[in-house]
Amino acid sequence: MTRIFGLVLIPDRPCAHDPDLFYAKGPLRIERAKAICRPCPHRERCLATALELGEVHGVWGGLSAPERQELTPRPRDPHPKGAAA
């Protein structure tokens, strides 16, 4: 069994058939990749791995990079505008 970032790479996982699709550009291809992820039994672990690693490319666990960024807390600005210095 092959592992990458703690994930067991199962040969018959849905994303194994067209891995390039999961790094595709364009809304139709991204939606197609996300649709393949939806029923995958590994989706939650895949998403958790992408969030843990800060993966900024591709569809992981059914979410695009911008969607994953929305789940990631942003650091607070130590010097907000209008605050006294």
Residue pairs with C-beta under 8 A, 6 or more apart in sequence:
1 8
1 9
1 10
2 8
2 9
3 9
5 49
5 52
5 53
6 49
7 42
7 45
7 46
7 49
9 16
10 16
10 42
13 40
13 42
14 36
14 37
14 39
14 40
15 21
15 22
15 33
15 36
15 37
15 40
21 29
21 32
21 33
21 36
22 33
22 58
22 59
22 60
23 57
23 58
23 59
24 30
24 32
24 33
30 59
30 64
33 58
33 59
34 59
34 62
34 63
34 64
37 43
37 46
37 59
37 61
37 62
38 62
40 46
40 62
43 61
43 62
44 61
45 61
46 60
46 61
47 60
47 61
47 62
47 63
47 68
48 61
49 55
49 60
49 61
50 60
50 61
50 63
50 68
51 68
51 71
51 72
54 72
55 65
55 68
56 65
56 69
57 65
58 64
58 65
60 68
63 71
79 85
